[in-house]
Amino acid sequence: MSRRPNLASPAPIQDILQKVLTPADLRQLGLHARLRHSWEQAVSAVLRKHTHLADFKRKTLYVEVDDSPWMQELHFLKPRILAAMQRDLGEQVIRDITFRLK
């Protein structure tokens, strides 16, 4: 049986990510982190349990919802949620929120 070669010492994850991801990828990850934080500030903990941020395209945030009653509740709250997120992120970042069932 051959021996396994010695592995290099562990590298910081930041160094690995910088080698693998492009600057555009890193900016996109930063935007998604900001969107998630803004969503968590704008929506109650109860609603967060029934939602999942699915995608962000063309300044529209796509949110998956567990079931129809929660989706209806979110449609009623959408103007307030969108306004809170626009105050946090800026109107040029997010223009709309679309809810869809999981």
N, CA, C and O atoms as a DFTB+ gen file, in Angstrom:
408 C
 N C O
     1  1       0.831      -1.181       0.000
     2  2       0.000       0.000       0.000
     3  2       0.877       1.246       0.000
     4  3       1.828       1.347       0.774
     5  1       0.552       2.181      -0.864
     6  2       1.344       3.409      -0.883
     7  2       0.810       4.378       0.162
     8  3      -0.374       4.391       0.498
     9  1       1.710       5.164       0.642
    10  2       1.339       6.156       1.653
    11  2       0.771       7.387       0.978
    12  3       1.155       7.761      -0.131
    13  1      -0.133       7.986       1.672
    14  2      -0.714       9.238       1.192
    15  2       0.330      10.345       1.335
    16  3       1.006      10.421       2.361
    17  1       0.469      11.194       0.332
    18  2       1.461      12.274       0.452
    19  2       1.037      13.283       1.528
    20  3      -0.149      13.448       1.815
    21  1       2.016      13.937       2.100
    22  2       1.740      14.976       3.092
    23  2       1.003      16.133       2.430
    24  3       1.380      16.584       1.348
    25  1      -0.022      16.596       3.072
    26  2      -0.788      17.718       2.557
    27  2      -0.212      19.023       3.065
    28  3       0.392      19.080       4.136
    29  1      -0.404      20.054       2.293
    30  2       0.043      21.388       2.716
    31  2      -0.780      21.828       3.917
    32  3      -1.871      21.315       4.168
    33  1      -0.238      22.784       4.648
    34  2      -0.962      23.285       5.815
    35  2      -2.248      23.970       5.365
    36  3      -2.323      24.453       4.235
    37  1      -3.257      24.020       6.225
    38  2      -4.535      24.636       5.849
    39  2      -4.346      26.105       5.466
    40  3      -3.525      26.820       6.040
    41  1      -5.125      26.520       4.487
    42  2      -5.080      27.908       4.033
    43  2      -6.352      28.608       4.474
    44  3      -7.403      27.973       4.561
    45  1      -6.279      29.904       4.754
    46  2      -7.494      30.649       5.104
    47  2      -8.494      30.599       3.950
    48  3      -8.117      30.677       2.781
    49  1      -9.746      30.470       4.290
    50  2     -10.803      30.364       3.274
    51  2     -10.835      31.597       2.378
    52  3     -11.143      31.489       1.191
    53  1     -10.524      32.754       2.925
    54  2     -10.507      33.978       2.128
    55  2      -9.496      33.873       0.984
    56  3      -9.774      34.310      -0.133
    57  1      -8.333      33.297       1.260
    58  2      -7.319      33.133       0.208
    59  2      -7.809      32.185      -0.883
    60  3      -7.589      32.431      -2.069
    61  1      -8.468      31.112      -0.485
    62  2      -8.975      30.139      -1.449
    63  2     -10.065      30.769      -2.314
    64  3     -10.061      30.611      -3.535
    65  1     -10.999      31.485      -1.679
    66  2     -12.090      32.114      -2.434
    67  2     -11.571      33.143      -3.425
    68  3     -12.095      33.257      -4.533
    69  1     -10.549      33.889      -3.038
    70  2     -10.006      34.903      -3.950
    71  2      -9.366      34.261      -5.180
    72  3      -9.350      34.859      -6.255
    73  1      -8.839      33.045      -5.024
    74  2      -8.249      32.346      -6.166
    75  2      -9.320      31.742      -7.071
    76  3      -9.119      31.628      -8.280
    77  1     -10.451      31.357      -6.492
    78  2     -11.495      30.661      -7.235
    79  2     -12.513      31.624      -7.840
    80  3     -12.951      31.434      -8.975
    81  1     -12.890      32.658      -7.086
    82  2     -13.949      33.568      -7.523
    83  2     -13.381      34.820      -8.166
    84  3     -12.309      35.296      -7.794
    85  1     -14.110      35.341      -9.132
    86  2     -13.727      36.597      -9.762
    87  2     -14.221      37.761      -8.896
    88  3     -15.061      37.554      -8.020
    89  1     -13.721      38.970      -9.123
    90  2     -14.235      40.119      -8.373
    91  2     -15.746      40.311      -8.542
    92  3     -16.424      40.721      -7.600
    93  1     -16.272      40.020      -9.729
    94  2     -17.719      40.142      -9.947
    95  2     -18.474      39.140      -9.072
    96  3     -19.528      39.463      -8.524
    97  1     -17.937      37.928      -8.942
    98  2     -18.561      36.923      -8.080
    99  2     -18.579      37.401      -6.632
   100  3     -19.577      37.240      -5.930
   101  1     -17.482      37.983      -6.194
   102  2     -17.399      38.475      -4.817
   103  2     -18.381      39.615      -4.576
   104  3     -18.997      39.688      -3.512
   105  1     -18.534      40.514      -5.563
   106  2     -19.512      41.600      -5.430
   107  2     -20.925      41.031      -5.339
   108  3     -21.740      41.507      -4.549
   109  1     -21.213      40.009      -6.152
   110  2     -22.538      39.394      -6.143
   111  2     -22.812      38.729      -4.794
   112  3     -23.922      38.819      -4.271
   113  1     -21.807      38.066      -4.233
   114  2     -21.974      37.458      -2.912
   115  2     -22.231      38.531      -1.859
   116  3     -23.054      38.340      -0.964
   117  1     -21.536      39.646      -1.964
   118  2     -21.760      40.746      -1.032
   119  2     -23.158      41.310      -1.148
   120  3     -23.787      41.625      -0.138
   121  1     -23.656      41.442      -2.378
   122  2     -25.013      41.938      -2.596
   123  2     -26.027      40.976      -1.995
   124  3     -26.983      41.411      -1.352
   125  1     -25.835      39.682      -2.192
   126  2     -26.774      38.703      -1.646
   127  2     -26.763      38.732      -0.115
   128  3     -27.807      38.558       0.513
   129  1     -25.609      38.947       0.477
   130  2     -25.530      39.059       1.943
   131  2     -26.285      40.301       2.414
   132  3     -26.993      40.250       3.420
   133  1     -26.140      41.420       1.690
   134  2     -26.862      42.645       2.048
   135  2     -28.365      42.461       1.889
   136  3     -29.137      42.937       2.722
   137  1     -28.791      41.771       0.824
   138  2     -30.216      41.497       0.616
   139  2     -30.777      40.653       1.749
   140  3     -31.853      40.944       2.272
   141  1     -30.050      39.606       2.129
   142  2     -30.515      38.736       3.209
   143  2     -30.643      39.523       4.517
   144  3     -31.633      39.383       5.235
   145  1     -29.645      40.344       4.821
   146  2     -29.688      41.136       6.053
   147  2     -30.866      42.106       6.032
   148  3     -31.570      42.255       7.031
   149  1     -31.078      42.760       4.899
   150  2     -32.185      43.706       4.770
   151  2     -33.525      42.991       4.909
   152  3     -34.431      43.501       5.569
   153  1     -33.662      41.815       4.296
   154  2     -34.892      41.016       4.409
   155  2     -35.147      40.661       5.875
   156  3     -36.275      40.770       6.356
   157  1     -34.113      40.242       6.574
   158  2     -34.265      39.855       7.978
   159  2     -34.674      41.034       8.850
   160  3     -35.357      40.842       9.856
   161  1     -34.275      42.242       8.490
   162  2     -34.665      43.431       9.240
   163  2     -36.098      43.856       8.908
   164  3     -36.797      44.401       9.763
   165  1     -36.536      43.609       7.670
   166  2     -37.842      44.088       7.211
   167  2     -38.988      43.144       7.544
   168  3     -40.145      43.565       7.575
   169  1     -38.679      41.861       7.797
   170  2     -39.718      40.845       7.970
   171  2     -39.596      40.229       9.360
   172  3     -38.492      40.037       9.870
   173  1     -40.736      39.923       9.966
   174  2     -40.732      39.337      11.311
   175  2     -40.141      37.929      11.283
   176  3     -40.070      37.288      10.235
   177  1     -39.721      37.466      12.453
   178  2     -39.150      36.120      12.586
   179  2     -40.148      35.042      12.180
   180  3     -39.762      34.018      11.617
   181  1     -41.421      35.266      12.462
   182  2     -42.459      34.291      12.092
   183  2     -42.527      34.150      10.568
   184  3     -42.573      33.034      10.050
   185  1     -42.534      35.275       9.853
   186  2     -42.583      35.213       8.389
   187  2     -41.301      34.637       7.800
   188  3     -41.349      33.926       6.797
   189  1     -40.157      34.935       8.409
   190  2     -38.883      34.403       7.911
   191  2     -38.872      32.881       7.951
   192  3     -38.246      32.250       7.100
   193  1     -39.555      32.280       8.925
   194  2     -39.599      30.815       9.027
   195  2     -40.322      30.184       7.845
   196  3     -40.095      29.015       7.534
   197  1     -41.177      30.933       7.193
   198  2     -41.995      30.402       6.103
   199  2     -41.559      30.896       4.726
   200  3     -42.266      30.700       3.738
   201  1     -40.392      31.538       4.665
   202  2     -39.906      32.072       3.395
   203  2     -38.457      31.664       3.162
   204  3     -37.727      31.294       4.082
   205  1     -38.076      31.747       1.898
   206  2     -36.696      31.466       1.489
   207  2     -36.361      32.405       0.335
   208  3     -37.082      32.445      -0.662
   209  1     -35.270      33.160       0.464
   210  2     -34.849      34.032      -0.627
   211  2     -34.293      33.141      -1.737
   212  3     -33.264      32.489      -1.562
   213  1     -34.972      33.120      -2.865
   214  2     -34.629      32.171      -3.925
   215  2     -33.692      32.754      -4.975
   216  3     -32.777      32.070      -5.434
   217  1     -33.909      34.016      -5.361
   218  2     -33.130      34.567      -6.463
   219  2     -33.216      36.091      -6.444
   220  3     -34.080      36.670      -5.785
   221  1     -32.316      36.720      -7.168
   222  2     -32.332      38.168      -7.335
   223  2     -31.881      38.467      -8.756
   224  3     -30.711      38.294      -9.095
   225  1     -32.838      38.926      -9.599
   226  2     -32.538      39.230     -10.996
   227  2     -33.228      40.534     -11.384
   228  3     -34.370      40.789     -11.002
   229  1     -32.514      41.346     -12.146
   230  2     -33.058      42.599     -12.691
   231  2     -33.756      43.435     -11.619
   232  3     -34.858      43.945     -11.821
   233  1     -33.093      43.557     -10.489
   234  2     -33.559      44.368      -9.359
   235  2     -34.846      43.845      -8.731
   236  3     -35.542      44.586      -8.036
   237  1     -35.171      42.562      -8.972
   238  2     -36.339      41.928      -8.377
   239  2     -35.882      40.795      -7.468
   240  3     -35.098      39.937      -7.873
   241  1     -36.378      40.803      -6.243
   242  2     -36.084      39.748      -5.281
   243  2     -37.187      38.703      -5.378
   244  3     -38.368      39.028      -5.253
   245  1     -36.804      37.451      -5.601
   246  2     -37.750      36.341      -5.683
   247  2     -37.716      35.579      -4.364
   248  3     -36.667      35.112      -3.922
   249  1     -38.888      35.465      -3.750
   250  2     -39.001      34.835      -2.434
   251  2     -39.936      33.636      -2.549
   252  3     -41.063      33.757      -3.027
   253  1     -39.452      32.480      -2.104
   254  2     -40.289      31.282      -2.070
   255  2     -41.005      31.231      -0.728
   256  3     -40.419      31.514       0.317
   257  1     -42.287      30.863      -0.776
   258  2     -43.150      30.863       0.404
   259  2     -43.709      29.456       0.603
   260  3     -44.008      28.756      -0.365
   261  1     -43.849      29.045       1.875
   262  2     -44.316      27.690       2.202
   263  2     -45.691      27.360       1.638
   264  3     -45.872      26.306       1.028
   265  1     -46.666      28.250       1.835
   266  2     -48.020      27.943       1.387
   267  2     -48.805      29.224       1.102
   268  3     -48.346      30.332       1.381
   269  1     -49.993      29.044       0.543
   270  2     -50.803      30.177       0.076
   271  2     -51.180      31.190       1.152
   272  3     -51.099      32.391       0.892
   273  1     -51.592      30.763       2.361
   274  2     -51.938      31.782       3.367
   275  2     -50.764      32.712       3.705
   276  3     -50.952      33.914       3.894
   277  1     -49.564      32.149       3.778
   278  2     -48.401      33.000       4.066
   279  2     -48.103      33.916       2.875
   280  3     -47.696      35.064       3.056
   281  1     -48.306      33.410       1.678
   282  2     -48.076      34.239       0.498
   283  2     -49.074      35.402       0.460
   284  3     -48.703      36.524       0.116
   285  1     -50.310      35.145       0.806
   286  2     -51.307      36.213       0.846
   287  2     -50.913      37.260       1.891
   288  3     -51.018      38.460       1.638
   289  1     -50.469      36.818       3.037
   290  2     -50.017      37.746       4.090
   291  2     -48.867      38.619       3.578
   292  3     -48.840      39.827       3.811
   293  1     -47.928      37.995       2.886
   294  2     -46.791      38.742       2.348
   295  2     -47.222      39.734       1.266
   296  3     -46.643      40.815       1.162
   297  1     -48.216      39.389       0.471
   298  2     -48.714      40.333      -0.540
   299  2     -49.295      41.575       0.127
   300  3     -49.117      42.686      -0.372
   301  1     -49.990      41.394       1.252
   302  2     -50.518      42.553       1.978
   303  2     -49.393      43.409       2.547
   304  3     -49.501      44.635       2.586
   305  1     -48.308      42.764       2.989
   306  2     -47.191      43.469       3.611
   307  2     -46.138      43.951       2.602
   308  3     -45.209      44.670       2.973
   309  1     -46.278      43.566       1.357
   310  2     -45.258      43.865       0.350
   311  2     -44.878      45.344       0.269
   312  3     -43.683      45.641       0.250
   313  1     -45.816      46.284       0.220
   314  2     -45.401      47.698       0.145
   315  2     -44.520      48.119       1.323
   316  3     -43.538      48.839       1.141
   317  1     -44.870      47.672       2.520
   318  2     -44.080      48.022       3.705
   319  2     -42.701      47.358       3.663
   320  3     -41.696      47.993       3.985
   321  1     -42.651      46.089       3.268
   322  2     -41.375      45.363       3.194
   323  2     -40.471      45.993       2.141
   324  3     -39.288      46.225       2.389
   325  1     -41.030      46.268       0.970
   326  2     -40.246      46.860      -0.116
   327  2     -39.718      48.239       0.276
   328  3     -38.563      48.563       0.002
   329  1     -40.556      49.044       0.911
   330  2     -40.117      50.379       1.343
   331  2     -38.978      50.272       2.356
   332  3     -38.012      51.033       2.284
   333  1     -39.084      49.343       3.288
   334  2     -38.026      49.171       4.297
   335  2     -36.724      48.723       3.644
   336  3     -35.650      49.210       3.997
   337  1     -36.817      47.800       2.695
   338  2     -35.606      47.327       2.016
   339  2     -35.002      48.413       1.136
   340  3     -33.779      48.510       1.027
   341  1     -35.845      49.235       0.505
   342  2     -35.329      50.329      -0.315
   343  2     -34.647      51.386       0.545
   344  3     -33.644      51.967       0.132
   345  1     -35.187      51.642       1.744
   346  2     -34.520      52.578       2.654
   347  2     -33.153      52.040       3.054
   348  3     -32.188      52.796       3.169
   349  1     -33.077      50.729       3.266
   350  2     -31.837      50.103       3.710
   351  2     -30.818      49.980       2.574
   352  3     -29.642      50.291       2.762
   353  1     -31.261      49.531       1.402
   354  2     -30.349      49.234       0.295
   355  2     -30.279      50.330      -0.756
   356  3     -29.269      50.476      -1.445
   357  1     -31.351      51.098      -0.878
   358  2     -31.453      52.105      -1.924
   359  2     -32.395      51.634      -3.018
   360  3     -32.448      50.448      -3.345
   361  1     -33.132      52.577      -3.575
   362  2     -34.105      52.239      -4.621
   363  2     -33.439      51.715      -5.880
   364  3     -34.056      50.974      -6.645
   365  1     -32.174      52.095      -6.105
   366  2     -31.482      51.634      -7.302
   367  2     -31.076      50.167      -7.197
   368  3     -30.733      49.557      -8.209
   369  1     -31.107      49.590      -6.004
   370  2     -30.716      48.186      -5.826
   371  2     -31.903      47.258      -6.004
   372  3     -31.807      46.262      -6.719
   373  1     -33.024      47.570      -5.363
   374  2     -34.189      46.687      -5.414
   375  2     -35.417      47.489      -5.826
   376  3     -35.693      48.553      -5.272
   377  1     -36.150      46.965      -6.805
   378  2     -37.342      47.651      -7.302
   379  2     -38.623      46.885      -7.033
   380  3     -39.701      47.478      -6.981
   381  1     -38.514      45.542      -6.856
   382  2     -39.728      44.755      -6.693
   383  2     -39.423      43.471      -5.931
   384  3     -38.278      43.025      -5.857
   385  1     -40.478      42.891      -5.367
   386  2     -40.402      41.595      -4.698
   387  2     -41.488      40.709      -5.311
   388  3     -42.644      41.118      -5.415
   389  1     -41.115      39.520      -5.705
   390  2     -42.068      38.567      -6.264
   391  2     -42.111      37.338      -5.361
   392  3     -41.078      36.760      -5.023
   393  1     -43.317      36.953      -4.981
   394  2     -43.502      35.786      -4.124
   395  2     -43.991      34.619      -4.969
   396  3     -44.818      34.797      -5.864
   397  1     -43.479      33.424      -4.684
   398  2     -43.939      32.220      -5.369
   399  2     -43.921      31.045      -4.385
   400  3     -43.142      31.020      -3.432
   401  1     -44.783      30.097      -4.641
   402  2     -44.862      28.922      -3.755
   403  2     -43.662      28.010      -3.993
   404  3     -43.159      27.885      -5.110
   405  1     -43.220      27.377      -2.908
   406  2     -42.103      26.416      -3.017
   407  2     -42.547      25.198      -3.779
   408  3     -41.758      24.274      -3.980
